[in-house]
């Protein structure tokens, strides 16, 4: 634990309009709103906490919504604490899971962490942030201390958690390990003495656990802010395994292309949750505007946030050139082969397609085209014997040079 000095900070922004926006835009729920609003208007610097478990190596724009909300608190001058859950990732967050979540190995977590700080740094200012790993305190807890921590919750409280209740009803197992997760996340709030914790709406149980455990340790209870959840580009729940995510590290052209391919009805929520445009500007971008034009505006905004306006313009030019004019984009992947080779092998080797079955499906659907002749390549056994440029699906290109 560390001694914390509370003070009024002259750098704290108490503009009511800005505070109202933080407390409403993209927000699902606040507990307790009146208390949090009062604290934000007081001019006192608050300690605002957000934790991410590195269950994957990439952060998608759905998870970035919470990071962007954290950045908003930072812009008002509050102290933000970003916690990497390298210890809690070992336990596995059961939030919104209807079956037991598998435990990650230490090696998997280390691999996922390699580029995490750089990704977080795309959104928040790391120079003025506390960037901490919860293994720094959770791994040091003794069994006696864990027992004391467990005393703050009852089995009934845990069993009444919505997804646990559903699993019990269906006769599915719940590991005691899963009961430990909210205790560990709650203890993070004790360790950093959080005034506020933010998270996705699916995290509400864990966030409230922080209040219970802070009270148990005779600390002031944190206020809670949860954000709305973003649907995947196909309208289903956003999931890396379903391929309906846009990662903040995707290349500008890929990011732009994914947005252009998303469902039209998702435009309002993506504008609201993933851009900095005001609600008035969003209305102007959507009202009476063709969905394609609205998507182009959305794509420019999102690529600009994670890269730059120049790269957003370039990505748009590449998209227009590739799909409106039928030409080859500037960043086409160039491959040199020696002698004649089957196209399917070239595509798999260079990760244009993931498997022979994907190649076959694309070929049968007319999704593989020679860009010079604009003719489809339907033959699964097609052999590349001369240099040519080929498009796979809507957004993958390959320029093949043949050396004899």
SULSUL-V465180 format. One line per field, one symbol per residue. ss: DSSP state (h for helix, s for strand, l for the rest). phi: phi as a letter, one per 30 degrees, with the letter a starting at -180 (. if undefined). psi: psi as a letter, one per 20 degrees, with the letter a starting at -180 (. if undefined). Layout:
BEGIN
ss = ???
phi = ???
psi = ???
END
This chain:
BEGIN
ss = lllllllslllllllhhhhhhhhhllssssslhhhhhhhhhhlsllsssssslllllllshhhhhhhhhhhhhhhlllsssssslllhhhhllllllllllllllhhhhhhhhllhhhhhlllllhhhlsssslhhhhllllhhhhhhhhllllhhhhhllhhhhhhhhllllllhhhhhhhhhhhhhhhhhlllssssshhhhhhhhhhhhhhhhllllllssssslllslllllsllhhhllllsllllhhhhhhhhhlllhhhhhhhhhhhllllhhhhhhhhllllhhhhhhhhhhhhhhhhllhhhhhhhhhhhhhhhhllllllllssssssllsshhhhhhhllllllhhhhhhhhhlllsssllllssllllllsslllssssslllssssssssl
phi = .bdccdadcddddcdddddedddbdicdabbcddddddddddiddccccbbbdddbdbccddddedddddddddddjddcbccdddcddddjddeiccaddddddddddddddecdddddddccdddccccbcdddbddcddddddddddddbcddeddddeddddddddicdbddedddeddddddedddchddbbcadddcedddddedddddecicddddbbccdccdddcjdedaedcicccddcededdddddddcddeddeeddddccbcddddddeddcdicdeddddddddddddddcbaddddddddddddddccciccddcedcbcbcidbdddddddecidbdaddddddddddidcbdddcicdccdececdbbdacbccicbbbacccccd
psi = qqppoqqppiippkohghghghigpjpgqpopghggggghihippqopqppppmiriqprighhghhhhghghhhijqoqoppomhghhhgopjpjpjrppqqqrhggggghigjghhghiigqohhjqooqpihhhhiiprhghhggghiiqrhggghipghggghghjkqqpqhghhhghgghhhghggjlphqpqrrhijgghhhhhgghgghjkrqpqqppqrqqpqrijirppphhikkqoqijqqghggghhhhirphiigghggghirjqrhghgghihojpphghghhgggggghhgierhghghghgggggghhhijrpqhkpppppqoapqphhhggghjkhqirhhgggggghjkjpqohhikqqoiohjppoiqprpqpobijpqpopppp.
END
